[in-house]
Amino acid sequence: MPKIPKARKNNRSTLSDGINPLGRPSEKPLCHVTTTLTGSTHHVPQPEDEEYNRFIRSIIGSQTLYTLVSDEGDIAECPSTEYEEDDGEPVPVFCVWHDRAQAEACKVEEWADYQLEAPAADFFMHEWLVSMDQDAVLLGVDFDSELYGLEIEPVEVLADLLDAAAQNAVRRHDRRL
């Protein structure tokens, strides 16, 4: 089982130094963002954000999500291109996917030797997301092979997953009546 994602303060790369999260030179930016930062609040996906909603529905429906993990147990991570910590370092972004094929497509370059893993949705929600929020890192949702995707605060994802689970429970209950 992969480790709970933790920010590695002493081993983070910046985009300006051209080094990827594994310490190898990189010619291209590592993470691209499709969100904006307004004040100090990250973009919160709206109901019309179909890709994000598909991610949430899929995890609740299948209880399955995917991540890439190194032989050392490190989760696929890249530095944010949009958000910085107080010290000017990019915020770490830990990547997860709702679709196995999307995750597999990202097994290139610095993640080529990473293995696909499927942490339990309950563990992801109650351990990973809580820990990631405490560490002030971001979750990368359904990044593509060029590392474009949604960067979002873990607590937002947790709230959306819990809301979706509650709505599903109400719908199941109503169908029984």
Secondary structure as UniProt FT lines:
FT   HELIX           9..11
FT   TURN            15..18
FT   TURN            21..22
FT   STRAND          32..33
FT   STRAND          37..38
FT   TURN            39..40
FT   STRAND          41..42
FT   TURN            47..48
FT   HELIX           50..62
FT   STRAND          66..69
FT   TURN            71..72
FT   STRAND          77..84
FT   TURN            86..87
FT   STRAND          90..97
FT   HELIX           100..105
FT   HELIX           109..111
FT   TURN            112..113
FT   STRAND          115..117
FT   HELIX           121..123
FT   HELIX           124..128
FT   HELIX           129..134
FT   TURN            135..136
FT   STRAND          138..141
FT   TURN            145..146
FT   STRAND          148..152
FT   HELIX           154..176
//
